[in-house]
C-alpha cells in the first residue's frame, strides 16, 4: 500500500504543472498566441524535478527511483535546448545536495542523452503521427536505462538480475507517465488551435452577415457618386487644386469599393473552377502586374520559379492571393528594397514564397496576422489577408509567416503538387 501511495504521489507531482497551466494560463496565453514565458516554463520543470527527487519510490534492498528525467525531456522537447541545459544543471546540483556524488556520472550521461534526443525530436514532433510520437518517446526512454545494466556490479552494488528487474520497473513506470504527459500537452495544443479556429469562424460569420446586409445598399449610391465626381473632374474650368481634391475623393471611393468587394466575396463565395494551373504562369502574371507599382516605391522584384510545377486550384483566386501578398510586401518597404517571388517542390507539396526586405512584424503582431479587422497598415482592414488565408485553406494548403523586425517578412504557402506525368 505504501508503494502504491508513492507511485500516486509521483504521478500527482508530475501532472500538477499541466493542471496549473490549464487553470491559470491556458485562456490568457494560447498555443497559437503567446507561449508560456521561458522562465516560467523552466521554473515549473525545475521545481517538479526537485520535488520528485525529494519523494523517491522505494523498491527493494534500499533501491529507489524517481521521475526526475521526465521534466528534463519535456522541458527540452517543448522549451528548447537552453531550458534542457538549465535543467541538467539544476539536476546535478540537486543530486549532489540530496544524494552526494554517488552515481553522478551516469545521471549526467542520461540527462545529456535525453536533452540531445528531445532537441532532435522537437524539430519533427508536430509533423509526426501520434503512433510515431509515442514510439520514438518509448525508444528514447528505453535506451539510457540500458546503461545501468552494462555497468560493473561494484558500481551498482547489486546483482545484475536485480538491476535488470529494477530497470524494467523504472522503464515501464517512467514511460507510461511520460506518454501521459505528452498526450495531455498534445490535447492542450489541439484544443487551443480549435479555439482559435472557432474564433476565426465566428469572425467570418459576423463579417458575412454584415456584408450580406449592407454591401449592395452602400455600393450602389457610391457608384453614382463616383460617376458624378469623375464627370466634374473633366471640367476644364477647375483649378489644379480642385482637380487634386476630386482625384483624392475618387481614389478614396475606389478604396471603399475595394473593401466592400472583399466583404461581398466573404458573404457570397462563388462556385470555384478547380483545374491544373502552372505556378510559373501565375507568378509571372503577378510580377508583371506589380512591376509598375514596385518601381514607384523604389522596389525591385526578383523571381525564381521552376516552369514545370503545377497545382490544382482556381487561377483567379490564387492570383488574388499572390497579388495581395506582393502588394503588402511592397508597401512594407517604405525606403525601397527587394521583393522576391520564388517556388520550390518538396515531396508532394509546392511551396510558394513571397519575401520582402521591409520593416518586419513583431511576434505579437504575427499571432494576429490573418484575422479580421487587424492590420499593420494605418488604413488596412485585415480582410485582404483573411480572405487570402481562407483561399489557401480551401485549396488544401497551409500558410506560415516568418518575420524579423528591421529585416523583412516571408510568407510560405504550401499546396498539393500535381505529378509531372499528369500534366
N, C-alpha and C positions, 0 to 999 in steps of 0.2 A: 504493500500500500504506500509506503514512504517513497519507494522508487517511482511509482506512478505519479505521485504528487510532484516529485522533482521534474518529471517529464512535462507535466502540465504547466509548472511554473516557468520552465524554459520556453515553452511554446508561447505562453502569455507574454513573456518579456520580448520575444522576437516580433510578435504581431502587434504589440501596443503602438509602436510608431506609425504603423499603417492606419490604425484606427484613429490616432490623433490627427493624422493628415486629413482623413475623411471628415472628421468633426470640425476642425479649426481652419484648415487651409484650402480644402477642395473647391469650395464655392468662390473663394477670393482669387485663387491662382490656379486656373485650369491648365490641363496639359497643352492645349492649343494656344494659351496666352502666356502669362509669366510662369516660369518654372519656380519650384521651391528654391529660395536662395541657397547658394552652395554652402555657406557657413552653417545654416540651419540643418541642411541635409547631413553634412559632416558631423554635426553635433549629435543628431539623432542616432546615427550609426555608431559613433564612438561611445556614447552613453549606453546604448544597447549592448555593445560588445563588453564593456566593463562590467555591467550588471550580470550578464550570463557567466562571466568568469568568476564572479563572487558567489554564484549559486550553481556549482557544477553538479553533474548527475553521477552519483556513486554506483559502481558496478560490482566488482568483487576484488578481493586481495588488495584493497586500497586504491584500486584503479578508478579514476574519474574522467569524464569528458564533458565538454560543453559545446555551445553553438557559436563560438567566437568568430569562426571563419565565415559564417553567413553574412554578417554585416560588412565584412571586407569585400566579399564577392558582390553583394547587392550595391554597396556604395560605389565600387568601381564601374559596375555594369551600367548604372543609371546616372552616376555623378561624374565619372571620368577618372583618369589616372591620378591627377593631383589629390583627389579625395582618397583614392586607394592607397597612395603612398603615405598620406597623413594617418590613415587608419593603421597601417603597418607600424608606424612609429608609436602610436597610442598602444597598440597591441604589445609591442616589445617592452615598453615602459611598464605597462600594467602587469605583464607576465613576470618581469624582474621583481617588481614590488610585492606581488602576491605569492609567487612561487620560487623566486630566486632564479638562478641561471640554469636550472635543470631543463634539459630538452629545448633550450632556447634556439639552437641552430635549426633543428627540424621544424620548429614553429615558424621561424623566419623563412625557411625554404618553402613551406606550404603556403605562407602568405604571399610570397613573391610569385609563386606559380598561379595562385588564384587571381592576383592583380593582372598579370600578363594575359591569362586566359579570358578574364572578364573584359579587358580592354579590347582584345581581338573580337570577342563575341558581340560587343556593343556596336561595332561597325555594321553588322548584318542582322542584329537581333530583331529589329522591326520588320525586316523583309522575310524572315523565316516563318514557316508554319508552326502551329503550336506543338506538333509532334517533334519537329526538329529542335525547337527551343528546349523542350523538356529533355529530349535525348542528349543534346550537347551539354546541358546542365548536369545531367547524371554522370556523363563521362568526365567532365571537369572535376566533379567532387569525388569520383572514384579513383582517379589516378594518384593524387597525393597521398591517399590512405595507404597505398602500397609501400610508401617509404618506411613506415614503421615495421612492416613485415620483413623487409630485407635488411633492416638494421641489425647489428650484432645483439646477441642475447644480453650481454653485460650492459648495453646501453639502455635497454628497456627494463632490465632486471626482472623479467617474467618470461616463462616458456613461450616458444613461438606459437604453439597451438592456442594458448590463452590469448596471446597478442592477436592472432587471427580472428578469434571469436569476438574480441573487443572491437576490432576494426570493422567487422561485419555489422555489429550492433550500431557502432558510430556512423558507419556509412548509410545504413538503412534509415536511421532516425534523421540524420542531417539532411539526406537527400529528400526525404518526404517534406521536411519543413521548408527547405529552400524552394521546392517546387510549389508549395502552397503560397509562399511569398511572391514568387514570380507570377503565379496565376492571379493573385489579388491585385498586384500592380498593373498587370495587363488589363484586368477588368476595369480598374480605375481610369486608365488611359482611354480605353474604348468608350466608357460611359462619358468621359469628358469630351471626346470627339463627337459623340452622338448629341450631346447637349449643345455643342457649338453648331452642329448641322441643323438642329431644331430651331435654334435662334435665327440662323440664316434663312431657313424655310419660312419662319414667321415673318421676317422682314420682307421676303419676296412676296408673300401672300398679301401683306398690307400694301406694298407698292403696287401690286397688280390690281387690287381693288380700287386704289386711288386713281390709277391710270384709267381703268375702265369707266370711272365715274366722271372725270373732268377733262380728259385729254382732248377728245374731239371738240367739246364745247369751247375750250380755250384756243385750240388750234385754228378754228375757222375764222374768228374775228382777228386773230393775229395775222393771218394770211392777207385779209383785206387791208389791214392797217399797213402792212409791209408794201403792198402794191401801190397804195396812195403815196406813201413816203418816197418810194422809188420814182413815181411819176413826178412828184415835186422836185426831186433831186435833179431831174433833167432840165429844169428851168434855167435858162442862161442868165437870168437877172439876179440869181443868188450870188452872194459873196462867197469867197473861198472858205471862210469860217463857217458859214451856214451850211455849205456842202459837206464840210467835215463833220458837223454835228449830225446832219441827216445820215451820212455814211456810218457814223458810230451807232446811231439808232438802228439802222438796218442790220448791222453786224450783231447787235445785242438781241434783236428779234430772231435772227438766224440761230444764235446760240440757244435761245429759249425753245425754238422749234426743234433743235437737235436733242435737247433734254426731253421734250415731250415725245419725240420719236423713240428715245430709249425706254420711256415709260410704256409706250404702246407695244414695243417688242416684248416686254415682260407680260403685259396684260393679255395679248393675243398672239402667242407664238405661232408662226406659220408652219405648215407641213414641210418637213425638211426633205430635200432630194439628196440622198446619200449615194455617192458614186466614187470610184477611184479618182484621186486627184494627185497631180505631180507637185511635190513640195517645192521644187525649184521654180515652177511656173508661178506659184502663189507668192513666194518670197521675192522673185524678180519683179512681179507686178507691184508689190508693196514698196520695193526700193525706188522704182520709177515714180510712184505716186508721191512719196515723201521727199524726193530729191530737192525740189524747189524750196519746200518748207525748211529742209535741213540747211540749205545754203543761206537762207535768210537769217538763220540762227547761228551761222558760222560752225556748222556741224558737218563732219564728213561721214559718209555712210559706206561701210565695208560689208561685203557679203561673201560667205564661204559655204556654198550649198552643193552637195553632190547631185548630179542630174537624174540618176536612176533610183530615186527613192519616192515611194508613193504611199498614200494612206487612203482609207475610206473616210469620207466626210462630206460636208457641204461647203463648196468652194466659196460662196458668198460669205458665209458665217466665219470660216477660217480666215479669210481675207480681212474681215472686220476686226477679228481678234488681233491679228498681227499689226494692222494699221493702228489700232488703239494703243498697243504696247510700244510701237515705234514712235508714235506721236508723243506719248508720255515720256519716253526716253529723251527725245529731242528737247522737250520743254524742261526736263530736269537739268539740262546742261546750259545754264544761264550765260556762261562765258565761253561757249563753244566746247567742242570735244569730238569724240568718235562714237558713232553708233554701229554696233556690229550685229549683223544678222547671220546666223550660222545654223547648221543642222548636221546631225550625225546619226548613224544607225547603230543601235545597241541591242543585240539579241533580236527579239521580236518587237522592239519599240523604235520609234523615230523620235529623237529629241530635237526640238526647235528651241533656239536660244536667241533672245534679244538682250543685248548688253550695252549699257551706256557708261560714260565716264563722268556722270553728273554728281550732284550733291550727296546722293545716297539717302538711305532711310534708316532710322534708328530701330532697335529691336522692339520697342513698344509699338512703333508705327507698323512694323512688319506684321505683327499679330493681327492688326485690323485691316490690312490690305485685302480688298475684295469684298468688303462688307458695305451695305447700302449707307449712303449719307456720310461716308468717311472718305476724305481725300486730302492729300498733302498740298494740293493746289488751292490757291486762295478762292477761286471761283468754281472749283470742282464739286461734283455731287457724289462721286464714288460709284455711280451707276455704270459707267463705262467698264471698269474692271470687274464689277459684279456680274455684268452680262457676259463679259469675256470668259470669266471663270466658269459660269454656267454652261456656256457653249462647249468649252473643253471637256467638262464633266459629262455632258450629253453625248460626246463622241467617244466616251470610254477612256478619256485621258486624265492626266494629273498635272497640276501646276505647282512649282516650287519657286520661291523667291529668295535670293541671296543678296545682301547689300552691306556695304561698309560706308559709314559716313565719310564724306570727302573723297571717296574713290569711285563710287558708282553702284549701279544696281543691275542684277542679272535675273531675268525671268527664264525658267526652263520648263518647257511644255513637252510632256511625254505622251505620244499617241501610238496606238497599234499600227504596226507596219504591214504592208502588203508584200508578199514574197515576189521577187522579180519574175518568177515563172508564170505568175498570174497576170502580169501586166500585158 
